[in-house]
């Protein structure tokens, strides 16, 4: 049933205009809104937080079917489910879940996961973004690169170094909202593929982030990033399989 629903949506909603969207690097905003209404953006989240309460197999099936037609749309589903909703539901406070997870799982807004930097990909210990502890808040400075949903997200999970002397034990994960003073979105990446996806650099200049927006205990950020990325690998593997299946069927 889930596979059929995703397949029907891909054929009827994603397929029309997919080549044009890719060529013009147009974000599939209308299609993403509809995916949210169908429950594709918070599939594995508990229903009490507006999620679908489904398992990872269901999520993978949806990712495959969407990716056969439009990988730019499916990567939004992957990031929102695997990297944003999962991390917030697993490690966030009740207040964070009420404020951020509920609208994310309902597809009312979308999120972004911010780890990679100019000098550091998935190697969180090499990053240079800093979050200085100021008592009741952090002051965030740095740059993040290649961020999916970069300009369209409303909620950003940002990995930053608070205590360099502690290495990976001095890293924190912070929830940053679009519109916070000092937070700006850089140019869109001109990519070779999946061009409808909204991939940007992000800049943080003395952004004041409340302590209430930290995920987990002080120093939990590295573990948070690694645990969250584990699930992200599944989503992206399903996307790759879907792209390959779509190419095969088309050929």
N, C-alpha and C positions, 0 to 999 in steps of 0.2 A: 504494500500500500504506500509506504513512504517512498520507495523507489519510483513508483508510478506518479506520485504527486510531484516529485522533483523533476522527473522526465517531462511531464506535461508542462510544468512551469518553464523549463528550459526551452522547449520547442515553441511554446506560445508567447512567452514574455521576453526571453533572452535572445532568441534567434533573430527576430526582426531587428535589423539595424546593427547587428553585432560587428560586422566588418567595418561599417562606417564609424561606429564608436571607437573601434581600435585605431583606425587610421587617423582620426581627429583627436585621439587621446581624451575622449569624453567620458567622464565618470558616469556610471549607470545609475544615477540618483533615483530615478523613478522605479527602476527594477529593484534596487536595494530596499526602497520603502515597501514595495510589495513583498519582498522576501521576509522583511520584518513582520509584516501582517500575517504571513503564513507560519511564522514561528521558526524560521530557518536561522535566525541570528542568536537564539539562546536555547538551542535544542536540548542540551544536557543539563541545563539549570533546573533546580527544583521548582515545581509549579508555584510554590509560595513566593518565589521571587520573579514571577511572570515567565518562567521557563517552560520548556516542553517536557521535562522529566524523562527524556529518552536516553538510550545507551549510545556508546561510541560507534557501534556497528551502523545504527541508523544515521548517525552524523556522517560517517564515511560514505554510505550509499548516496546521500544527498550531495556531498562534495563531488563524487565521481560524476553524477548525472549533470550537475551544473557545469562542471569543468569541461565536459564533452563539447559544450556549446560556447561558453563564455568564461574563461579563466579570470578575467578582470572582475567579474561579479562574484565568482566563487572564492576568490582570495579574501574578499570582504567577509564572507561567511566564515572562512577559516580563522582569520585574525580575531573576529569578534567572539567566536565560540572558544577556540583553543587558548588564545593568549590573553584575552581580556576577561571574559565572563568566568572562565575556569579559575583564573588566579584570584579574582575577587571573591568568588563563592567559597573557594577552598581556604583562603588565608585572610580574607577581609573581616572587619568587625561588622556587627549587626547594623551599626549606623552607616557604614560604607555600603553595605548591601542594599539597604533601604534607599539610600541617596543615589547610588550609581548603578548597581547591578540590576535593579528592577527596570529602569528605562532602557538599559543596554539589552537585556534579555528579551524585552518586549519589542525591540527593534525601533523604539522611538528615537534613539540616538545610536551612534556607533562609536567604537573605541579604537585606540591605537596602542601598540606596545613599542616602547622606545628604549632600545639597548645599543644598537650599532652606532659607531662613530667613525669619523674619517680615518682614525688610526686603529680602530678596534671593531671587529665584526661581532661574532657571538662570544668573543673572549671578554667577559665582563670585568676581569681583573685589570685589563689594559686601558680601560676607559678613563677619560679625563673630566667628565662632567662631575661637578662637585655640589654637594648639599651641606652647607655649613650650619651646624646646630646653633640656633640663637635662643634656645629656651623653649618657647611655646610654638616656634616655627623654624623652618629651614630657609636659607637663602640659596637658591638654585642658579648655577651658572654652567653653561656648556653648549655643545652642539650635538645633535643626533642626526644620523644620515639614513637614507633609504627607508623612510618610515611609511608603511602602508596606511592608507586613510589619513595621510599627513594633514591635509587641509579640511577634510570633511568630518573628522572625528570631533566629538565634544569632550571626551574623556581620554586622557593620556596616562599610561602607566610608565613612569620614567625611572630608570635605574641610574643611581648616582653614588659617588664616593663621598662618604662623610669623614672617615678617618683613614687616610692613606697608609699610616703606619701599621694598621691592622690587616692590610691586604684585603682578601675576599671577605673577611669578617667585619670590615668597616664600610660595607656597601648597603644602601637602603633603596627601597622601592617606594616611590611617591606618586600619589594621584594628583595630576595637574589638570585643571579645567581650561578649556578654550576661553580666552578673554582675560586670563590673569595678567596683571601688569608685568611687562618685561618678556612675555612669551610671544614669539613671532614665528610665522611659517615662511620658510625660504622657497627658492624656485622649485618647480616640478621637474623631476628627472625625465629626460628624453630616452626612454628605454627601447630595447630591441623587440620586446614582446610584452604581453599583458599590459598594453599601453592605456587601457581604460582605467586601470588601477591608479589610485591617487598617491603617488610616491614622492615624498618631499623631504628636504632637510628642515630641521626645527632648531630654533635658537632660543636659549634661555639666558636672560640678562637680569640678574638680581631679582628673580621671581620669588615672591614670598609665599611659601607653601605651609599651611598649618600642620602642626604635629599630628592632628587628627587624620590627616591624609596619608600618613605613613602606613604601609601594609606590613603587619607583623612587628616583632620586637626590633629594637635598634640592632643593626648589623645583619638583618635577615634577607637583605636585598639580593645577594648572590644566590642563595639557596632558592629564593623565590623565582629568580630568572631561570635557573637551571630546571627546576621542577615544572615551570610553565612551558618552557621550550620543549620538554619531552612530549607533551601533548600536542604542541605545535607541529612536531615532526610528523605525527599521524595525519593531521589535516593536510599538510603539504604533500605527503606521499600519496594520499587519496586524490589530491588535485593533479599530480603528475600522472597517475594512472588514468584519470578521467581524460586528460589532454591526449594521452597516447591512444586511448580507446576511441575518442572522437576523431582523431586523425586517421586511424585505421578504418573506421566506418565510412568516413568521407572518401578515403582513397578507394 
